[in-house]
């Protein structure tokens, strides 16, 4: 018997993967959770039917959601991660030598527990790392209660439906502003420019209305819809395009380099056009 | 009834698209040909079961296989396209004001005829353009018989199986060298760095052994495997990273800009590593 998992990335487009086995399938209080073992991408975390991360291509997403912000801030000592329960983002953050403490706030305990059990490569920093703090809590509330605390905040959310809907709102970006120190910055994953143009346009406009510096950058993640993924940065002081940096303090990357960092902000014309405010 | 077309991009990974209708399906002397109308990507050309081009994302591939070479050569007057029967590459080439004549050599007459009939947006330059010459011929033979003729040659092939197998060989790249003028250059589509690492490694080594300047660059094409696509350039004289150009003579692009041109050569570390010769 051949088993195939199909994610409908849109109502009329899917990605389909042959699977070796199903490791866990359950309904958590927040979402439907599955971890499956695929032929093409190794182990895969699927939430509400949508691929979140896989053994084979997770390095792209996790390096690009972390290193761009870490290497934009000159001294990112305190880092907050909202979401990111699989631990890949935390694993990258604690690689950076400037980071004294990284706090991850994930709402769904089962994502953390099952990632530790079934995704050891990705989740390695979720336990036993002295610079990593893992909290099971609502990131929206946590941010409200921790003002002027962080150099860098990373919003590693699921799609803007279900538990992550509030993580794409102007109110949340204002609360993030308050939670950052006076020279802080944040990075959020903001979906595909091919399939989520309206979301990107709205998010970019909202962040631009709050932060002096707002920039979007791109990376190629094969298992995400269209393969082209966007991240949006709001920054109080530092411009990610002026890092003036030739080397990276984290050397064991597979995607990120300082040249890739700079290139990621050189947007295709159709993406540039999403960011121009409508009159 | 719902109809879905699935391309198995690898034995264990597929892309699946809901279709409105099947416009044509036939076996040509060279390959299986289909043009279908999809919900997500509009009309789609499928050869031997593999997506070649679609209305929605063809601009990325066609701009990036043409403009990078056109804007690297200071005066690309004579351009040869091998393959490219849908006409999209030819359409882009004749937009460039320096081009006096563009010759397209496609082996399969039915690709040209059906693209003219069913893909009008893509195929517009295939008929009635005074600077475009469309020949139905074997590109490998054509190159052998036309030496020292071209400023730019573009190899717009299908995957390296079936009719295109010979278009990925060292012998062919040597014949291309002879067909170029003394300061000529060529660009070939060279598959996905995620799924075709061995091919890219071999092609890059072969071209490097023949051409003084060999460079690989990337673009994001949603309907191609992994969404990240590579192109390899062999050049006798001009370096595509030293174009020193702020503006582009073709203004109606949707992906390409001179900044995107430069950024496309800043390769993720795992791609850079494919290009280092094995000892």
Boltz contact constraints between the chains, C-beta under 6 A:
constraints:
  - contact:
      token1: [A, 12]
      token2: [B, 18]
      max_distance: 6.0
  - contact:
      token1: [A, 12]
      token2: [B, 39]
      max_distance: 6.0
  - contact:
      token1: [A, 12]
      token2: [B, 40]
      max_distance: 6.0
  - contact:
      token1: [A, 13]
      token2: [B, 17]
      max_distance: 6.0
  - contact:
      token1: [A, 13]
      token2: [B, 40]
      max_distance: 6.0
  - contact:
      token1: [A, 14]
      token2: [B, 16]
      max_distance: 6.0
  - contact:
      token1: [A, 16]
      token2: [B, 14]
      max_distance: 6.0
  - contact:
      token1: [A, 16]
      token2: [B, 16]
      max_distance: 6.0
  - contact:
      token1: [A, 17]
      token2: [B, 13]
      max_distance: 6.0
  - contact:
      token1: [A, 18]
      token2: [B, 12]
      max_distance: 6.0
  - contact:
      token1: [A, 39]
      token2: [B, 12]
      max_distance: 6.0
  - contact:
      token1: [A, 40]
      token2: [B, 12]
      max_distance: 6.0
  - contact:
      token1: [A, 40]
      token2: [B, 13]
      max_distance: 6.0
  - contact:
      token1: [A, 194]
      token2: [B, 222]
      max_distance: 6.0
  - contact:
      token1: [A, 220]
      token2: [B, 220]
      max_distance: 6.0
  - contact:
      token1: [A, 220]
      token2: [B, 228]
      max_distance: 6.0
  - contact:
      token1: [A, 222]
      token2: [B, 194]
      max_distance: 6.0
  - contact:
      token1: [A, 222]
      token2: [B, 226]
      max_distance: 6.0
  - contact:
      token1: [A, 222]
      token2: [B, 227]
      max_distance: 6.0
  - contact:
      token1: [A, 226]
      token2: [B, 222]
      max_distance: 6.0
  - contact:
      token1: [A, 226]
      token2: [B, 227]
      max_distance: 6.0
  - contact:
      token1: [A, 227]
      token2: [B, 222]
      max_distance: 6.0
  - contact:
      token1: [A, 227]
      token2: [B, 227]
      max_distance: 6.0
  - contact:
      token1: [A, 228]
      token2: [B, 220]
      max_distance: 6.0
  - contact:
      token1: [A, 253]
      token2: [B, 269]
      max_distance: 6.0
  - contact:
      token1: [A, 254]
      token2: [B, 269]
      max_distance: 6.0
  - contact:
      token1: [A, 254]
      token2: [B, 270]
      max_distance: 6.0
  - contact:
      token1: [A, 255]
      token2: [B, 268]
      max_distance: 6.0
  - contact:
      token1: [A, 257]
      token2: [B, 269]
      max_distance: 6.0
  - contact:
      token1: [A, 259]
      token2: [B, 266]
      max_distance: 6.0
  - contact:
      token1: [A, 260]
      token2: [B, 266]
      max_distance: 6.0
  - contact:
      token1: [A, 260]
      token2: [B, 268]
      max_distance: 6.0
  - contact:
      token1: [A, 263]
      token2: [B, 263]
      max_distance: 6.0
  - contact:
      token1: [A, 263]
      token2: [B, 266]
      max_distance: 6.0
  - contact:
      token1: [A, 266]
      token2: [B, 259]
      max_distance: 6.0
  - contact:
      token1: [A, 266]
      token2: [B, 260]
      max_distance: 6.0
  - contact:
      token1: [A, 266]
      token2: [B, 263]
      max_distance: 6.0
  - contact:
      token1: [A, 268]
      token2: [B, 255]
      max_distance: 6.0
  - contact:
      token1: [A, 268]
      token2: [B, 260]
      max_distance: 6.0
  - contact:
      token1: [A, 269]
      token2: [B, 253]
      max_distance: 6.0
  - contact:
      token1: [A, 269]
      token2: [B, 254]
      max_distance: 6.0
  - contact:
      token1: [A, 269]
      token2: [B, 257]
      max_distance: 6.0
  - contact:
      token1: [A, 270]
      token2: [B, 254]
      max_distance: 6.0
